[in-house]
Amino acid sequence: MTRTPATKTPPLDGITVVSLEQAVAAPFATRQLADLGARVIKIERPDGGDFARGYDEAVHGNASYFVWLNRGKESLTLDVKSEQGRQILTELLDTADVLIQNLGPGAAGRLGLDPATLAVHHPRVIPCSVTGWGSTGPWANRKAYDLLVQCETGLLSVTGTTEHMAKVGISVADIAAGMYAYSGILTALLRRATTGAVSAVEVSLFEALAEWMSNPVYYAHYSGRTPPRSGARHATIAPYGPFGTADGTILLVVQNDREWRRLCAEVLGDPAIADDTRFATNSARVAHRDELDTLIATQLSALPTSQAKQQLDDAGIANAGINDVADLATHPVLEGRHRWHEVGIPGATMQALQPPVDLAGVAPVMGDVPALGAHTDTILAELGHGDRIALLRAAHVV
């Protein structure tokens, strides 16, 4: 079920995006463009489509990854390696504004979809390439998957416990690259609209996540000390982490000296602790973290979670419960701010989260998630191939 249209024209109404995409990074970028009103034509292989469709069957028989990343798009099945398929793709690009692809190394060039070739034959089209390690350089031809990139950027070295490293529990490299691809495309569209110049956009998973790793990289490079893995505690700020209560666990965060003094006076009940040389500065508190954590834990462990949270709230100390993902689905903030909306998916409907950026007076489109090839006939008819659909299907072109 598609949401009621916005009262104002969506910002990207009239923009057409052609996407040769799969998995996470490029689909995340194009879904956000679709939420802003762009027409996104997702080209999928006739023999199964985007392989993310088969990751699981959790959402009424559909993959959780796929329904998250592909609402509001049109699915066109097309064998772009065939001569007829490439011709249809060329016709699509004749009226498109953006081409985004995250094909394997070298595949875009072999299909004539690299930026240089597009600039000759489709000079208005903004090309966006999402790569693993960059389109040039010593690793240009290597495959890249999210966990490989987490490893190479050093993310695992700062994630986990002292004894065991851990991957981040979501596809953080893909998500980072998708976000930069999205913002890069918007920037390129703005530049084209204001100057007429067309800029190619390229984002690699590796460099996107390397940007997110800048803080620990700078810390390690210039201090000579690698930030230690610290579980749910912050590696370089204290107190900052989980503490047991009489009936659960709470996470508290102290970010500055004012908060530290309030914690000592109003929660720990002893203002003098703030000036103890072991704890007087953040660096000192990190150096004596175990002693500090014991001091705080002794106080909080005697209190029920609700009372501990109330004391921290009254003192102006940031705190949170430690939820699991099921808790997020029923979180009172999402419910109270009406962030869930019904969208159609193949064979059912689901509740999907509204995009996190609110534009005053503009409602996100939040269209349906397409079945494989659901729009093939319509798009082919638009291109003047309505009388050839059966022949194209028999030849496995679509």
C-alpha positions as CSV (number, residue, x, y, z in Angstrom):
1,M,0.0,0.0,0.0
2,T,1.5,3.3,-1.1
3,R,1.3,6.3,1.3
4,T,-1.0,9.2,0.5
5,P,1.0,11.6,-1.8
6,A,2.7,14.6,-0.2
7,T,0.8,17.9,-0.3
8,K,3.8,19.4,-2.2
9,T,5.7,18.0,-5.1
10,P,8.5,15.7,-3.9
11,P,12.0,17.4,-4.2
12,L,13.3,14.9,-6.8
13,D,10.1,14.7,-8.9
14,G,11.1,14.4,-12.5
15,I,14.5,12.9,-11.8
16,T,15.0,9.4,-13.3
17,V,17.7,7.1,-11.9
18,V,18.7,3.9,-13.6
19,S,20.4,1.5,-11.3
20,L,22.4,-1.6,-11.9
21,E,22.6,-2.5,-8.2
22,Q,22.7,-5.4,-5.8
23,A,23.1,-6.1,-2.1
24,V,23.3,-3.0,0.1
25,A,25.5,0.0,-0.8
26,A,24.0,1.2,-4.1
27,P,20.4,0.1,-3.2
28,F,20.6,2.2,0.0
29,A,21.5,5.3,-2.0
30,T,18.8,4.8,-4.5
31,R,16.1,4.0,-2.0
32,Q,16.7,7.4,-0.4
33,L,16.4,9.0,-3.8
34,A,13.1,7.2,-4.3
35,D,11.9,8.4,-0.9
36,L,12.5,12.0,-2.2
37,G,10.4,11.4,-5.3
38,A,12.9,10.2,-7.9
39,R,11.9,7.5,-10.3
40,V,14.3,4.7,-9.7
41,I,14.4,2.0,-12.3
42,K,16.2,-1.0,-10.8
43,I,17.6,-3.3,-13.4
44,E,17.7,-6.9,-12.3
45,R,18.9,-10.2,-13.8
46,P,16.1,-12.2,-15.3
47,D,17.4,-15.3,-13.5
48,G,16.7,-14.3,-9.9
49,G,17.4,-10.6,-9.8
50,D,19.2,-8.8,-7.0
51,F,20.8,-11.6,-4.9
52,A,19.7,-9.8,-1.7
53,R,16.2,-11.0,-2.5
54,G,17.3,-14.4,-1.3
55,Y,19.2,-13.5,1.9
56,D,16.2,-14.6,4.1
57,E,12.5,-14.9,4.1
58,A,11.8,-13.0,7.4
59,V,9.3,-10.4,6.2
60,H,6.2,-12.3,5.0
61,G,8.4,-14.4,2.8
62,N,10.6,-11.5,1.7
63,A,14.2,-10.8,2.6
64,S,14.6,-8.2,5.4
65,Y,17.5,-6.6,3.6
66,F,15.6,-6.3,0.4
67,V,12.4,-4.7,1.8
68,W,14.5,-2.2,3.7
69,L,16.5,-1.1,0.7
70,N,14.2,-1.3,-2.3
71,R,10.9,0.4,-1.6
72,G,9.6,2.9,-4.1
73,K,11.5,1.4,-7.0
74,E,10.5,-0.1,-10.3
75,S,11.9,-3.5,-11.1
76,L,12.9,-4.2,-14.7
77,T,14.4,-7.6,-15.6
78,L,17.0,-7.2,-18.3
79,D,20.1,-9.2,-19.5
80,V,22.4,-6.2,-20.1
81,K,25.1,-8.6,-21.5
82,S,22.9,-9.4,-24.5
83,E,22.8,-7.1,-27.6
84,Q,19.1,-6.4,-27.2
85,G,19.4,-5.8,-23.5
86,R,22.2,-3.2,-24.0
87,Q,20.0,-1.5,-26.6
88,I,17.2,-1.2,-24.2
89,L,19.6,0.1,-21.5
90,T,20.8,2.7,-24.0
91,E,17.2,3.9,-24.6
92,L,16.7,4.2,-20.9
93,L,19.8,6.2,-20.5
94,D,18.7,8.6,-23.3
95,T,16.2,10.2,-20.8
96,A,17.8,9.4,-17.5
97,D,19.5,11.8,-15.1
98,V,21.6,9.4,-13.0
99,L,23.2,6.0,-13.5
100,I,24.4,4.3,-10.4
101,Q,26.1,0.9,-10.3
102,N,28.0,-1.3,-7.9
103,L,28.9,-4.1,-10.3
104,G,32.0,-6.2,-9.9
105,P,35.5,-4.8,-10.8
106,G,35.7,-3.9,-14.5
107,A,32.1,-4.9,-15.3
108,A,30.9,-1.3,-15.9
109,G,33.7,-0.7,-18.4
110,R,32.9,-3.9,-20.3
111,L,29.3,-2.7,-20.6
112,G,30.3,0.7,-21.8
113,L,28.9,2.3,-18.5
114,D,32.2,3.8,-17.3
115,P,32.1,7.6,-16.8
116,A,34.3,8.3,-19.9
117,T,32.0,6.4,-22.2
118,L,28.9,7.8,-20.7
119,A,30.2,11.3,-21.1
120,V,30.4,10.7,-24.9
121,H,27.1,9.0,-25.5
122,H,24.9,10.3,-22.6
123,P,26.5,13.6,-21.5
124,R,23.6,14.6,-19.3
125,V,23.7,11.4,-17.2
126,I,25.5,11.7,-13.8
127,P,27.4,8.4,-13.3
128,C,27.8,7.1,-9.8
129,S,30.1,4.2,-9.2
130,V,30.2,2.4,-5.9
131,T,33.3,0.3,-5.7
132,G,35.1,-1.8,-3.1
133,W,38.6,-0.3,-3.0
134,G,38.4,2.4,-5.7
135,S,38.3,2.2,-9.5
136,T,42.1,2.9,-9.6
137,G,45.0,1.9,-7.4
138,P,46.6,-1.4,-6.4
139,W,43.3,-3.0,-5.2
140,A,41.0,-1.9,-7.9
141,N,40.3,-5.4,-9.2
142,R,39.8,-7.0,-5.8
143,K,36.3,-8.0,-4.6
144,A,35.1,-6.3,-1.4
145,Y,32.5,-7.4,1.1
146,D,31.5,-5.5,4.2
147,L,33.4,-7.6,6.7
148,L,36.6,-7.5,4.6
149,V,36.4,-3.7,4.6
150,Q,35.8,-3.7,8.4
151,C,39.0,-5.7,8.8
152,E,41.1,-3.7,6.5
153,T,40.1,-0.3,8.0
154,G,41.0,-1.5,11.5
155,L,37.4,-1.3,12.7
156,L,37.6,-4.8,14.2
157,S,40.7,-3.8,16.2
158,V,38.7,-1.2,18.2
159,T,35.5,-3.2,18.4
160,G,34.8,-6.0,20.9
161,T,36.3,-6.9,24.3
162,T,39.8,-6.9,25.5
163,E,40.0,-10.7,24.8
164,H,37.9,-10.9,21.5
165,M,37.5,-8.6,18.6
166,A,34.0,-8.4,17.0
167,K,32.5,-7.2,13.7
168,V,30.0,-4.5,13.8
169,G,26.5,-6.1,13.8
170,I,25.3,-4.2,10.7
171,S,26.7,-3.7,7.2
172,V,28.5,-0.5,8.3
173,A,30.8,-0.2,5.3
174,D,28.0,-0.7,2.8
175,I,25.8,1.8,4.7
176,A,28.6,4.4,4.8
177,A,29.3,4.1,1.1
178,G,25.5,4.3,0.3
179,M,25.2,7.5,2.3
180,Y,28.1,9.1,0.5
181,A,26.8,7.9,-2.8
182,Y,23.4,9.5,-2.0
183,S,24.9,12.8,-0.9
184,G,27.3,12.8,-3.8
185,I,24.5,12.3,-6.3
186,L,22.4,15.1,-4.7
187,T,25.5,17.4,-5.0
188,A,26.0,16.5,-8.6
189,L,22.4,17.1,-9.4
190,L,22.6,20.5,-7.8
191,R,25.8,21.3,-9.7
192,R,24.2,20.3,-13.0
193,A,21.1,22.4,-12.2
194,T,23.1,25.5,-11.3
195,T,26.1,25.3,-13.7
196,G,25.2,22.7,-16.4
197,A,28.3,20.8,-15.5
198,V,28.1,17.0,-15.1
199,S,30.3,15.5,-12.4
200,A,31.0,11.8,-12.1
201,V,30.6,10.4,-8.6
202,E,32.6,7.6,-7.1
203,V,32.6,6.2,-3.6
204,S,34.5,3.1,-2.3
205,L,33.4,1.1,0.7
206,F,37.0,1.2,1.9
207,E,37.4,5.0,1.8
208,A,33.9,5.6,3.2
209,L,34.6,3.5,6.3
210,A,38.1,4.9,6.5
211,E,36.5,8.3,6.9
212,W,34.4,7.0,9.8
213,M,37.6,5.6,11.3
214,S,39.4,9.0,11.3
215,N,39.2,9.6,15.0
216,P,40.9,6.4,16.2
217,V,43.4,6.7,13.3
218,Y,44.4,10.2,14.2
219,Y,44.5,9.2,17.9
220,A,46.8,6.2,17.2
221,H,49.0,7.9,14.6
222,Y,49.7,11.0,16.7
223,S,49.7,9.6,20.2
224,G,51.5,6.3,19.4
225,R,48.8,4.5,21.4
226,T,46.1,2.3,19.7
227,P,42.7,2.8,21.3
228,P,42.0,-0.4,23.3
229,R,38.9,-2.6,22.6
230,S,36.6,-1.8,25.5
231,G,33.4,-3.6,25.0
232,A,30.4,-1.3,25.6
233,R,32.7,1.2,27.3
234,H,34.2,4.2,25.5
235,A,37.9,3.7,24.8
236,T,38.9,7.3,25.6
237,I,36.1,8.8,27.8
238,A,35.1,7.8,31.4
239,P,32.7,7.2,32.9
240,Y,31.0,6.0,29.7
241,G,29.5,2.5,29.7
242,P,27.1,0.0,31.2
243,F,26.6,-0.4,35.0
244,G,24.5,-3.0,36.8
245,T,21.5,-2.0,38.8
246,A,19.6,-4.1,41.4
247,D,17.4,-5.5,38.6
248,G,19.1,-4.8,35.3
249,T,21.7,-2.7,33.5
250,I,21.9,1.0,32.6
251,L,24.4,2.9,30.4
252,L,25.5,6.3,31.6
253,V,27.7,8.9,29.8
254,V,29.7,11.8,31.3
255,Q,31.1,14.1,28.6
256,N,32.4,17.1,30.5
257,D,33.6,18.4,33.8
258,R,30.2,19.9,34.7
259,E,28.5,16.6,34.3
260,W,31.2,14.8,36.3
261,R,30.8,17.1,39.2
262,R,27.0,16.7,39.2
263,L,27.4,12.9,39.1
264,C,29.6,13.0,42.1
265,A,27.4,15.4,44.1
266,E,23.9,14.2,43.2
267,V,24.3,10.5,42.4
268,L,27.4,9.3,44.2
269,G,26.6,11.6,47.1
270,D,30.1,12.9,47.6
271,P,31.2,16.1,45.8
272,A,34.8,15.6,47.0
273,I,35.2,12.6,44.6
274,A,35.3,15.1,41.7
275,D,38.6,16.5,42.9
276,D,40.3,13.1,43.7
277,T,43.5,13.2,41.6
278,R,42.6,9.7,40.2
279,F,39.4,11.2,38.7
280,A,39.8,14.9,38.3
281,T,40.3,14.9,34.6
282,N,39.0,12.7,31.8
283,S,42.5,11.3,31.1
284,A,42.9,10.5,34.8
285,R,39.5,8.8,34.9
286,V,40.4,6.7,31.8
287,A,43.7,5.7,33.4
288,H,41.8,4.6,36.6
289,R,38.7,3.3,34.9
290,D,38.4,0.1,37.0
291,E,38.5,2.0,40.3
292,L,36.0,4.6,39.0
293,D,33.6,1.9,37.6
294,T,33.7,0.1,40.9
295,L,32.8,3.3,42.8
296,I,29.8,4.0,40.5
297,A,28.7,0.4,40.4
298,T,28.6,0.2,44.2
299,Q,26.1,3.0,44.2
300,L,23.9,2.0,41.3
301,S,23.8,-1.7,42.1
302,A,21.8,-1.0,45.2
303,L,19.0,0.8,43.2
304,P,16.3,-0.6,40.9
305,T,16.8,0.5,37.3
306,S,13.9,2.9,37.4
307,Q,15.3,4.7,40.4
308,A,18.8,4.8,39.1
309,K,17.5,6.3,35.8
310,Q,15.5,8.9,37.8
311,Q,18.5,9.9,39.8
312,L,20.6,10.3,36.7
313,D,17.9,12.2,34.9
314,D,17.5,14.6,37.9
315,A,21.2,15.2,37.9
316,G,21.3,15.8,34.1
317,I,23.4,12.8,33.4
318,A,22.7,11.1,30.0
319,N,21.7,7.5,30.3
320,A,19.9,4.8,28.4
321,G,18.5,1.3,28.7
322,I,20.3,-1.4,26.8
323,N,17.8,-2.6,24.3
324,D,17.7,-5.5,21.8
325,V,16.4,-5.0,18.3
326,A,13.0,-6.2,19.2
327,D,12.8,-3.4,21.7
328,L,13.6,-0.9,18.9
329,A,10.6,-2.0,16.9
330,T,8.3,-0.9,19.8
331,H,10.3,2.0,21.0
332,P,8.2,4.8,22.4
333,V,10.0,7.5,20.6
334,L,9.3,6.0,17.2
335,E,5.7,5.4,18.2
336,G,5.2,8.8,19.7
337,R,6.7,10.5,16.7
338,H,4.6,8.4,14.2
339,R,7.7,7.1,12.3
340,W,6.1,3.8,11.2
341,H,4.2,3.7,7.9
342,E,2.6,0.8,6.0
343,V,4.1,-0.1,2.6
344,G,3.3,-2.8,0.2
345,I,5.7,-5.7,-0.3
346,P,5.3,-8.8,-2.6
347,G,2.3,-10.7,-1.2
348,A,1.7,-8.6,1.9
349,T,2.2,-5.3,3.6
350,M,4.7,-4.2,6.3
351,Q,5.4,-1.4,8.7
352,A,8.5,0.5,7.5
353,L,10.4,3.4,9.1
354,Q,10.1,6.8,7.7
355,P,13.4,8.3,6.6
356,P,15.2,10.1,9.4
357,V,15.4,13.5,7.6
358,D,12.3,15.6,7.8
359,L,11.7,18.3,5.2
360,A,9.0,20.7,6.3
361,G,5.9,20.5,4.2
362,V,7.2,17.5,2.2
363,A,6.2,14.0,3.0
364,P,8.5,11.1,1.9
365,V,7.1,9.0,-0.9
366,M,7.7,5.6,0.7
367,G,6.4,3.5,-2.2
368,D,5.9,-0.2,-2.5
369,V,8.7,-2.8,-2.6
370,P,8.6,-4.3,-6.2
371,A,8.4,-8.0,-7.0
372,L,11.0,-9.1,-9.5
373,G,10.3,-7.7,-12.9
374,A,7.0,-6.1,-11.8
375,H,7.5,-3.1,-14.0
376,T,9.2,-4.8,-17.0
377,D,6.2,-4.7,-19.3
378,T,5.3,-1.1,-18.5
379,I,8.8,0.2,-19.0
380,L,9.3,-1.7,-22.3
381,A,5.9,-0.4,-23.5
382,E,7.1,3.2,-22.7
383,L,10.2,2.6,-24.8
384,G,8.1,1.4,-27.7
385,H,8.8,-2.3,-27.3
386,G,5.3,-3.4,-26.3
387,D,4.8,-5.6,-29.3
388,R,8.2,-7.4,-28.7
389,I,7.7,-8.3,-25.0
390,A,6.9,-12.0,-25.6
391,L,9.9,-12.3,-28.0
392,L,12.2,-10.7,-25.6
393,R,11.0,-12.9,-22.8
394,A,11.4,-16.0,-24.9
395,A,15.0,-15.0,-25.7
396,H,15.6,-14.5,-22.0
397,V,16.5,-10.8,-22.5
398,V,13.9,-9.8,-19.9
